[in-house]
Each structure stands twice: as structure tokens, then as C-alpha cells.
Amino acid sequence: EVMTDLKSVEPLDVQSFVVEGRDLQALLYSWLEELLLEFELKQMIYSRFEVSSIEKTSDGFRLKAKAWGETYNPNKHISKVGIKAATYHRMEINKTPEHVTLRFILDI
């Protein structure tokens, strides 16, 4: 939503992702960076996400997920803010039995 109005992004293509991190914050950082790389390298923008698993591994954690979206079109997807990178600054992962709240700052 930071980059464009997600209502304008149609879920035409699906992409599978597997990312890893030494702890949950590193896992979140890896996930965000992977999505940013998809935009930078392939011009893909996503509006729907499904995390199928987060597993503990011998090296930390592994996230498996899918994202649905389409190729970025500047005529269709109005640009809001360009994102350079995810950051660890003030990153928070708060878990309750009902849900998980993620907070992070993006470098723009």
C-alpha cells in the first residue's frame, strides 16, 4: 500500500517464495527484501499474500508463502512512494493467541 493503491493490483500471476532468517526479525526482513527485489528486477507488484508455513530450522526460521499480483504498469498503478529497502529500525513482532502484528520502517 505504500507504493501504490493495492486495489488497482489484480491477482493475475502467482509466485511462490521461500525465505530464511536467523530469527523472526531477520525472517521478516528477508521476506520484505524478497518482495522489493521482485519489484526491482521483474517489475512485479503484489496485492494478495498467503503464508503457508513458518518453520524452525537448525539455522533459524524458514517462511514459505505465495503472492498474487501483476506486472507494474505506471499508467494503471499510481506511484505513491519509492521504497529503497526494508530496515530493522524499530522493527516489532507482537504475537497474541488471536493474531500477529508486524511493525517496521521502510527506507524511502
C-alpha positions in Angstrom: 0.0 0.0 0.0 3.0 2.3 0.5 4.0 2.0 -3.2 0.6 2.1 -4.9 -3.1 1.6 -4.2 -3.4 -2.2 -3.8 -7.0 -2.2 -5.1 -5.5 -1.5 -8.6 -3.3 -4.6 -8.5 -5.0 -7.6 -9.9 -4.0 -11.1 -8.7 -3.2 -12.3 -12.2 0.1 -14.2 -11.5 1.1 -16.2 -8.5 4.7 -16.6 -7.3 6.0 -19.0 -4.6 8.6 -17.8 -2.1 10.9 -19.5 0.4 13.0 -17.1 2.6 15.1 -17.8 5.6 16.3 -15.8 8.6 18.3 -16.5 11.8 15.5 -15.1 13.9 11.9 -13.9 13.3 13.1 -10.3 12.7 15.6 -11.5 10.1 12.9 -13.6 8.5 10.6 -10.6 8.2 13.4 -8.6 6.8 14.2 -11.3 4.2 10.5 -11.5 3.2 10.3 -7.8 2.7 13.6 -7.7 0.8 12.4 -10.5 -1.5 9.2 -8.6 -2.4 11.3 -5.5 -3.1 13.7 -7.5 -5.3 10.7 -8.9 -7.3 9.6 -5.3 -8.0 13.1 -4.0 -8.8 14.2 -7.0 -11.0 10.9 -8.2 -12.5 8.6 -5.2 -12.0 6.1 -7.4 -10.1 3.8 -5.9 -7.6 1.6 -7.9 -5.3 -1.8 -7.4 -3.6 -2.6 -10.8 -2.0 -0.3 -12.9 0.2 -0.6 -16.3 1.8 2.0 -17.6 4.3 1.7 -21.4 4.2 4.3 -22.1 6.9 7.0 -20.7 9.2 9.3 -23.4 10.3 12.1 -23.6 12.9 15.3 -24.9 11.2 18.7 -25.7 12.5 19.9 -22.2 11.3 16.8 -20.2 12.3 13.5 -19.9 10.5 12.1 -20.6 7.0 9.0 -19.0 5.6 7.0 -20.5 2.7 4.5 -18.2 1.0 2.7 -17.3 -2.2 1.9 -13.8 -3.5 -0.5 -12.8 -6.2 -0.1 -9.8 -8.4 0.8 -8.5 -11.8 3.5 -6.6 -13.7 3.7 -3.0 -12.6 2.1 -0.6 -15.1 2.7 3.1 -14.2 -0.5 4.1 -16.2 -2.6 1.7 -14.0 -0.7 1.6 -10.7 -0.3 5.2 -9.5 3.1 5.6 -7.8 2.9 6.8 -4.2 6.4 6.4 -2.7 9.5 4.5 -3.9 11.0 2.1 -1.4 14.8 1.6 -1.3 14.9 -1.1 1.4 13.5 -2.6 4.5 15.1 -1.8 7.8 15.5 -3.3 11.2 14.9 0.1 12.8 12.1 -0.1 15.4 11.0 -3.5 13.9 8.5 -5.3 16.2 6.8 -8.6 16.0 4.0 -8.9 18.6 2.2 -12.2 18.9 -1.1 -12.9 20.7 -3.2 -16.1 20.5 -5.6 -14.3 18.1 -3.1 -12.6 15.7 0.4 -11.3 14.9 1.1 -7.6 14.5 4.2 -6.6 12.5 5.7 -3.1 12.6 8.6 -2.0 10.5 10.1 1.1 8.8 10.9 1.2 5.2 13.8 3.3 3.7 12.2 5.6 1.1 
